[in-house]
Every structure is written in structure tokens, then in C-alpha cells.
Amino acid sequence: MERVTTAYFRKAKKDGKPITMLTAYDFPMAKLVDAAGIDAILVGDSMGNVVLGYGSTIPVTMDDMVHHVKAVTRGVSRAMVVGDMPFLSYHLSREESVRNAGRLLQEGGAQTVKLEGGAEVADVIRAMVNAGIPVMGHLGLTPQSVNQLGGYKVQGKDEATARKLIEDALAIQEAGVFSVVLECVPTALARLITEKLDIPTIGIGAGPVCDGQVLVAHDMLGLYGEGSPKFAKRYAQLSDQITDAFKAYRQEVESRAFPGPEHSFGMDEEILEKL
């Protein structure tokens, strides 16, 4: 089975074929996403919220990312694996940024990395690309900057911020990103950016006009009950099914209905008598 590459992304935009991407943070979920034919798997720093139990993505470290990227890549045969660059992993120097990005490829086995930011990170993107590391950009609502943005809000609704997003998209394209995630931006602005760029845009809360879409798998599977973002359509409600299964297990153990004979192992009666 042919592996999805950056060339696949470029051809998909040229051919008008929507690109599909979902998150995964471990081996079993990666296997399921890959088996479904999804084009790319993002090992996002969103793991801080949905797997590690943090209130934001800020506490996620490079070691966390490498650990989870390793687990995901072991479960994938076709999808492109994109490793997220966590907070402060690409801000202190170009040398350290390239080294950290290289860890996600060399140690983790990812094919590409993703980082947040516009023109201010163009030099870092350029250095990574020059080192042979494919980079996906991320604009709009950038969770690592949530404290600066004043919360999880739609970005680019006024002229100044919309113009800045367009300029940033062009700047990181020039720096060498092969695609860019647009998160929580108005549909009309996402359309304008998508039309201006030669590289694919991947939307999350950016309407149907982008060249592809990405969702957090835990959101679309309903693994958290209530509280998913507006843009995260639920394709299943697994939290209820999982909780019901756990309750059934507890009740059967307490009533000694489980394990039954079909789940137990026998022993030779003669040996048992000798004991």
C-alpha cells in the first residue's frame, strides 16, 4: 500500500480531492484510523487535553510527543503521520527547533511536523525545511497562544486580523510549509486563503471550503460526553457505550456471573486429587 506523502497533498489540491486527517495518540487508535483510509494522522499536542488530562496544551513536552508519535507510527501503514511541535520547542533558537523537529522524525518515526504561527516563525520553518523536515503550518486559533488570544475564539473576524492571517499564510508558504491548518476562522476568509495559496489548507472550524478537514478523534467519537466544540460533528457516542460496558462488567463480577465456565480453565482430576 502506497504511503501518503507531501506530494499526495499537492496533487490532491491540484485535483480538487479533499484531504482527510484525524488525530490519534496511541497504537490501537492509529490502526483504526489507518484502516479507515484516512490520509493523515495528526499526533497533536491536543493529547494534553484529551489523553493526559491537562487543562491546555501548554504542559505537553517534547518527550511526551516523541513517546506518543512512536506508538502511533507502529500502527500505521498508509497514512502520513504528522507530529506536533509542542509549546516552546521551536521558539528559543533555530538550532534547537530543528533538533526538536528532527526528534519527531528520527526517534518517533513521523513523516512531517506541524507548528503554530505565521510570519514570526518563517525563519524556523525555513531552517527545518532546509534540514529535510517537511512542515505543516497552523494559523487562526492556535491553542499554544490561547493566553494571548484571550481564549478559544474565532479568529480573523475583523479587517486587521483577517489581513494578518492572509499575510501569515503567504509568509509561511514562502518559507516552505507543504500545507496549513486553518482553525476557527470564518468560512469566507478560509475560502480566500485557500484560493490564494498553492498549498493545501486543512480546516477545523473553517467551513467546507478548505482543501481538507481535520478533527480530534475523541471529539467526533463522543468519548467525553458533553462539551465538544461547535465544529466537531459527532459520528458516534462511544462514552455511553463504554460506560455501560464497564457497569455491566462490575455487575457481573459482583454477582459472580463473570467469569463463567467458558472463560475459565479446567484441570486433570487425578492431578487435583494428588494435590
Disulfide bonds with the S-S distance in Angstrom:
none
